[in-house]
Amino acid sequence: MVHIRRLVKAGQASHTISLPKEWLEKNKLGKGATLYVHEKSDHELVVTPHLAEQAQADQKTVTIPVEGKALDTIQREITAAYVNNAGTIDLVGEGIAQHAKEIRRMLHDFVALEIAEQTATKISAKDLLNLQEISVDKSIKRMDIIVRTMLNDCLATAHGKDLSESVLVRDYDVNRLYFLLTRLLKSALTNPSAAARFTLTPSAVLRNWMLVHHIEQLADTIKALCKDCTTIPAKKREPVAALLQQLAQDYLDTMKAVHENNKELADAVARRHVERAPACAALSPDVAHHCSMISSALSDIARLVIDAD
């Protein structure tokens, strides 16, 4: 809803506007309340009833009953609570003791989520995330560095050195960063204070959200491809290794285009996706499928750069 207000001069150096009654009531604000004004851009101001730190302190508690639920359902519910900025996640029920080891492992999949209490019927995890210490750009670059290493290890595996376990561990690290960034970017969409903290416009939030989704999917595909490479007969490794070398360079060019906002380089990567198709099709079905998915993901990332303002 858009509210139109006129500026009213108040004193020698300032002006005032009235605030919508509905907004004041919704946020339980009255005379004398403190408001915070953030300069979002040269043309935008954001008015909030609290600071980002206060919003973090008011995080909700989410209770997840575990009785009669499959472990994968419990994991999805934990993930939903985490990305929706829960301050405390309580898992309760008689099934806790039976699945305690698996539930603890699930909770450790998330950055800054620590187990604070465990009994026979309850496991409680607290969010210890400090927004002041998190950078969206730096977290994305960490994902980038990990994926580069995964590609190099996958290439080495195609040459006959089995590094699939190393790739598996690195994919776990990518997943942790993915969930963290999903949480931060979702907060930036729903909380003006968080958006101001990360200095992100709505379009930048959407672009970064799509970017981390593509990178996470890319890491999953590299993990699957690396496992396939362990079973390739020695005499059939050369064409796979040659294509992987090209895809690794495509990845480097893609992320360089992202970090430098280089539309020409991004366009070159997108065109290479078509060029890679014959080489992908010449491989065994599973390997061809995964190589094609990597090339397609790189093209999708390149399009984010091309389509950016």
VEXDREN-2710 file (C-alpha; in Angstrom, 1 decimal):
% VEXDREN-2710
k/r/px/py/pz
1/MET/0.0/0.0/0.0
2/VAL/1.3/3.5/-0.9
3/HIS/0.7/6.4/1.5
4/ILE/1.1/9.9/0.2
5/ARG/2.3/12.5/2.7
6/ARG/3.3/16.2/2.5
7/LEU/6.4/17.5/4.2
8/VAL/5.8/20.0/7.0
9/LYS/8.5/22.4/8.1
10/ALA/9.5/21.9/11.7
11/GLY/12.1/24.3/12.9
12/GLN/15.0/25.8/11.0
13/ALA/16.7/22.7/9.7
14/SER/14.1/19.8/9.6
15/HIS/10.8/18.7/8.3
16/THR/8.2/16.1/9.4
17/ILE/5.6/13.8/7.9
18/SER/2.8/11.9/9.6
19/LEU/2.9/8.1/9.8
20/PRO/-0.1/5.9/8.8
21/LYS/-2.3/5.0/11.8
22/GLU/-2.6/1.3/10.7
23/TRP/1.2/0.9/10.7
24/LEU/1.5/2.5/14.1
25/GLU/-1.2/0.2/15.6
26/LYS/0.3/-2.9/14.0
27/ASN/3.7/-2.1/15.6
28/LYS/2.2/-1.0/18.9
29/LEU/3.7/2.5/18.6
30/GLY/2.5/5.7/20.4
31/LYS/3.7/9.1/21.4
32/GLY/7.3/9.1/22.5
33/ALA/8.2/5.8/20.8
34/THR/11.7/5.6/19.3
35/LEU/12.0/5.0/15.5
36/TYR/15.1/4.2/13.4
37/VAL/15.6/5.8/10.0
38/HIS/18.0/4.0/7.7
39/GLU/19.3/5.7/4.5
40/LYS/18.8/2.8/2.0
41/SER/19.8/4.8/-1.1
42/ASP/20.1/8.4/-2.3
43/HIS/16.3/8.4/-2.9
44/GLU/15.0/6.0/-0.2
45/LEU/14.6/6.1/3.6
46/VAL/13.5/3.1/5.6
47/VAL/11.7/3.7/8.9
48/THR/11.7/0.8/11.4
49/PRO/10.5/0.4/15.0
50/HIS/13.7/-1.6/16.0
51/LEU/17.3/-2.2/15.2
52/ALA/18.5/-5.3/13.5
53/GLU/20.1/-6.5/16.7
54/GLN/16.8/-6.1/18.5
55/ALA/15.0/-8.1/15.9
56/GLN/17.5/-10.8/16.3
57/ALA/16.9/-10.9/20.0
58/ASP/13.2/-11.3/19.4
59/GLN/13.6/-14.5/17.3
60/LYS/10.9/-17.0/17.8
61/THR/11.0/-20.5/19.3
62/VAL/9.9/-23.3/16.9
63/THR/8.7/-26.6/18.4
64/ILE/9.0/-29.7/16.2
65/PRO/7.2/-32.9/17.5
66/VAL/9.1/-35.9/16.3
67/GLU/6.8/-38.7/17.3
68/GLY/5.8/-40.9/14.4
69/LYS/7.8/-38.8/11.8
70/ALA/10.3/-40.1/9.3
71/LEU/13.9/-38.7/9.7
72/ASP/13.7/-36.9/6.3
73/THR/10.5/-35.1/7.4
74/ILE/12.2/-34.0/10.6
75/GLN/15.2/-32.8/8.7
76/ARG/13.0/-30.7/6.4
77/GLU/11.2/-29.2/9.3
78/ILE/14.5/-28.2/11.0
79/THR/15.6/-26.7/7.7
80/ALA/12.4/-24.7/7.4
81/ALA/12.8/-23.4/11.0
82/TYR/16.4/-22.4/10.4
83/VAL/15.9/-20.5/7.2
84/ASN/12.9/-18.7/8.7
85/ASN/15.2/-17.3/11.4
86/ALA/14.2/-19.3/14.4
87/GLY/16.1/-18.3/17.5
88/THR/15.5/-21.7/19.3
89/ILE/14.5/-25.0/17.8
90/ASP/13.0/-27.5/20.2
91/LEU/12.5/-31.1/19.1
92/VAL/10.2/-33.0/21.4
93/GLY/8.7/-36.4/21.8
94/GLU/9.3/-40.0/22.9
95/GLY/11.2/-40.7/19.7
96/ILE/14.0/-38.4/20.6
97/ALA/16.1/-41.0/22.4
98/GLN/15.8/-43.4/19.5
99/HIS/16.9/-40.9/16.9
100/ALA/19.2/-38.6/19.0
101/LYS/22.3/-39.3/17.0
102/GLU/20.7/-38.6/13.7
103/ILE/18.9/-35.4/15.0
104/ARG/22.2/-34.1/16.4
105/ARG/23.8/-34.7/13.1
106/MET/21.0/-32.8/11.3
107/LEU/21.4/-29.8/13.7
108/HIS/25.1/-29.7/13.1
109/ASP/24.4/-29.2/9.3
110/PHE/23.6/-25.5/10.0
111/VAL/26.0/-22.7/10.7
112/ALA/25.8/-21.2/14.3
113/LEU/23.1/-23.6/15.4
114/GLU/24.3/-25.3/18.7
115/ILE/22.7/-27.9/20.9
116/ALA/21.9/-26.2/24.3
117/GLU/19.9/-29.0/26.0
118/GLN/19.2/-32.7/25.6
119/THR/16.9/-35.0/27.6
120/ALA/15.1/-38.2/27.0
121/THR/12.2/-36.3/25.3
122/LYS/13.8/-33.1/24.1
123/ILE/16.7/-31.7/22.1
124/SER/16.9/-27.9/22.1
125/ALA/19.2/-26.0/19.7
126/LYS/20.0/-22.3/20.0
127/ASP/20.9/-19.9/17.2
128/LEU/24.2/-18.2/17.9
129/LEU/24.5/-16.3/14.6
130/ASN/25.9/-12.8/14.9
131/LEU/24.7/-10.8/11.9
132/GLN/27.5/-8.3/12.5
133/GLU/30.0/-11.0/11.5
134/ILE/28.3/-12.2/8.3
135/SER/28.9/-10.9/4.8
136/VAL/26.7/-12.1/2.0
137/ASP/29.4/-11.4/-0.6
138/LYS/32.2/-13.1/1.4
139/SER/29.9/-16.2/2.0
140/ILE/29.2/-16.5/-1.7
141/LYS/32.9/-16.2/-2.5
142/ARG/33.5/-19.1/0.0
143/MET/31.0/-21.2/-1.8
144/ASP/32.8/-20.3/-5.0
145/ILE/36.2/-21.4/-3.7
146/ILE/34.9/-24.7/-2.4
147/VAL/33.2/-25.5/-5.8
148/ARG/36.5/-24.7/-7.6
149/THR/38.3/-27.3/-5.5
150/MET/35.5/-29.8/-6.0
151/LEU/35.9/-29.4/-9.8
152/ASN/39.7/-29.9/-9.5
153/ASP/39.2/-33.0/-7.4
154/CYS/36.6/-34.3/-9.9
155/LEU/39.1/-33.8/-12.7
156/ALA/41.8/-35.6/-10.8
157/THR/39.3/-38.5/-10.2
158/ALA/38.7/-38.6/-13.9
159/HIS/42.4/-39.1/-14.4
160/GLY/42.3/-42.1/-12.1
161/LYS/43.0/-40.6/-8.6
162/ASP/39.9/-41.2/-6.4
163/LEU/39.1/-38.0/-4.6
164/SER/35.3/-38.7/-4.3
165/GLU/35.4/-38.7/-0.5
166/SER/37.0/-35.2/-0.5
167/VAL/34.4/-34.0/-2.9
168/LEU/31.6/-35.4/-0.6
169/VAL/33.0/-33.5/2.4
170/ARG/33.2/-30.2/0.4
171/ASP/29.7/-30.6/-0.8
172/TYR/28.6/-30.7/2.9
173/ASP/30.4/-27.4/3.4
174/VAL/28.6/-25.9/0.4
175/ASN/25.3/-27.0/1.8
176/ARG/26.0/-25.3/5.2
177/LEU/26.7/-22.0/3.4
178/TYR/23.7/-22.4/1.2
179/PHE/21.3/-22.7/4.1
180/LEU/23.0/-19.8/5.9
181/LEU/22.7/-17.6/2.8
182/THR/19.1/-18.6/2.2
183/ARG/18.3/-17.6/5.7
184/LEU/20.1/-14.2/5.4
185/LEU/18.6/-13.4/2.0
186/LYS/15.1/-14.3/3.2
187/SER/15.6/-12.0/6.2
188/ALA/16.7/-9.2/3.9
189/LEU/13.4/-9.6/1.9
190/THR/11.2/-9.5/5.0
191/ASN/13.2/-7.2/7.3
192/PRO/14.2/-3.7/6.1
193/SER/16.8/-3.5/8.9
194/ALA/18.4/-6.7/7.7
195/ALA/18.4/-5.4/4.1
196/ALA/20.1/-2.2/5.2
197/ARG/22.6/-4.2/7.2
198/PHE/23.6/-6.2/4.1
199/THR/23.2/-3.1/1.8
200/LEU/21.1/-5.1/-0.6
201/THR/18.3/-3.9/-2.8
202/PRO/15.4/-6.3/-3.5
203/SER/16.7/-7.0/-7.0
204/ALA/20.2/-7.8/-5.5
205/VAL/18.6/-10.1/-2.9
206/LEU/16.7/-12.0/-5.7
207/ARG/19.8/-12.2/-7.9
208/ASN/22.0/-13.5/-5.0
209/TRP/19.3/-16.0/-3.9
210/MET/19.2/-17.5/-7.5
211/LEU/23.0/-17.5/-7.6
212/VAL/23.5/-19.5/-4.4
213/HIS/20.7/-21.9/-5.5
214/HIS/22.6/-22.6/-8.8
215/ILE/25.9/-23.0/-7.0
216/GLU/24.5/-25.4/-4.5
217/GLN/22.9/-27.4/-7.4
218/LEU/26.2/-27.3/-9.2
219/ALA/28.0/-28.7/-6.2
220/ASP/25.5/-31.6/-5.9
221/THR/26.0/-32.4/-9.6
222/ILE/29.8/-32.4/-9.3
223/LYS/29.5/-34.8/-6.3
224/ALA/27.4/-37.2/-8.4
225/LEU/29.8/-36.9/-11.4
226/CYS/32.8/-37.5/-9.3
227/LYS/31.3/-40.7/-8.0
228/ASP/30.6/-41.8/-11.6
229/CYS/34.2/-41.0/-12.6
230/THR/35.5/-43.6/-10.1
231/THR/33.9/-46.4/-12.2
232/ILE/35.1/-45.2/-15.6
233/PRO/37.5/-47.7/-17.3
234/ALA/41.0/-46.3/-17.8
235/LYS/40.7/-46.4/-21.6
236/LYS/37.6/-44.2/-21.5
237/ARG/38.9/-41.5/-19.1
238/GLU/40.5/-39.2/-21.6
239/PRO/37.4/-37.7/-23.2
240/VAL/35.8/-37.2/-19.8
241/ALA/38.9/-35.5/-18.4
242/ALA/39.1/-33.3/-21.5
243/LEU/35.5/-32.1/-21.1
244/LEU/35.9/-31.6/-17.4
245/GLN/38.9/-29.4/-18.0
246/GLN/36.8/-27.3/-20.3
247/LEU/33.9/-27.1/-17.8
248/ALA/36.3/-26.1/-15.0
249/GLN/37.5/-23.2/-17.2
250/ASP/33.9/-22.3/-18.0
251/TYR/33.2/-22.2/-14.2
252/LEU/36.2/-19.9/-13.6
253/ASP/35.0/-17.6/-16.4
254/THR/31.4/-17.7/-15.1
255/MET/32.3/-16.7/-11.5
256/LYS/34.7/-14.0/-12.8
257/ALA/31.8/-12.6/-14.8
258/VAL/29.7/-12.7/-11.6
259/HIS/32.3/-11.0/-9.4
260/GLU/33.1/-8.3/-12.0
261/ASN/29.6/-8.0/-13.5
262/ASN/31.2/-8.7/-16.9
263/LYS/28.3/-9.1/-19.3
264/GLU/30.5/-9.9/-22.3
265/LEU/32.3/-12.7/-20.5
266/ALA/28.9/-14.0/-19.2
267/ASP/27.6/-14.1/-22.8
268/ALA/30.6/-16.0/-24.0
269/VAL/30.0/-18.7/-21.3
270/ALA/26.3/-18.9/-22.2
271/ARG/27.3/-19.5/-25.9
272/ARG/29.7/-22.3/-24.8
273/HIS/26.8/-24.2/-23.3
274/VAL/25.6/-25.0/-26.8
275/GLU/29.2/-25.8/-27.9
276/ARG/29.6/-28.4/-25.1
277/ALA/26.5/-30.4/-26.1
278/PRO/28.2/-32.8/-28.6
279/ALA/31.1/-33.6/-26.3
280/CYS/28.6/-34.3/-23.5
281/ALA/26.4/-36.5/-25.7
282/ALA/29.5/-38.7/-26.7
283/LEU/30.0/-39.9/-23.1
284/SER/28.3/-42.7/-21.2
285/PRO/24.7/-41.8/-20.2
286/ASP/25.2/-40.9/-16.5
287/VAL/28.4/-39.0/-17.1
288/ALA/26.9/-37.2/-20.1
289/HIS/23.8/-36.2/-18.0
290/HIS/25.9/-34.7/-15.2
291/CYS/28.3/-32.9/-17.5
292/SER/25.3/-31.4/-19.4
293/MET/23.8/-30.3/-16.0
294/ILE/27.0/-28.6/-15.1
295/SER/27.1/-26.8/-18.4
296/SER/23.5/-25.8/-18.1
297/ALA/24.0/-24.5/-14.5
298/LEU/26.9/-22.3/-15.7
299/SER/24.7/-20.9/-18.5
300/ASP/22.0/-20.1/-15.9
301/ILE/24.5/-18.3/-13.7
302/ALA/25.8/-16.4/-16.7
303/ARG/22.3/-15.3/-17.5
304/LEU/22.0/-13.7/-14.1
305/VAL/24.9/-11.4/-15.0
306/ILE/23.5/-10.7/-18.4
307/ASP/20.0/-9.9/-17.1
308/ALA/21.2/-7.7/-14.2
309/ASP/20.5/-4.0/-14.2
END
